[in-house]
């Protein structure tokens, strides 16, 4: 089953530093940020939202080159849907990595 745009945006949002309410309908950036409706998340159709996350992913290139490679290969991307899907895949993998790390602490 394919994830929905809101599900993908939530996963990307978590990588981007958003903290979600229990309901998942609101989130705040960091601990002290104002609450925002998650329906307003625009990772799927706004480069203004997605580009900073892509830049953050580049920072992981030395540690996880195989996982960052699909993002780096998007040097010139005109299709934001394609970029959104690639960033979601990285964010999903990164979430799994963090969960495994927490278990082994």
Secondary structure, DSSP 4 states (H G I P E B T S, - for coil): -PPPHHHHHHHHHHHTTEEE-TTSSEEEETTTSPEEEGGG--TTT-HHHHHHHHHHHHTTTTT-HHHHHHHHT-SS---HHHHHHHHHHHHHHHHHHHHHHHHT-
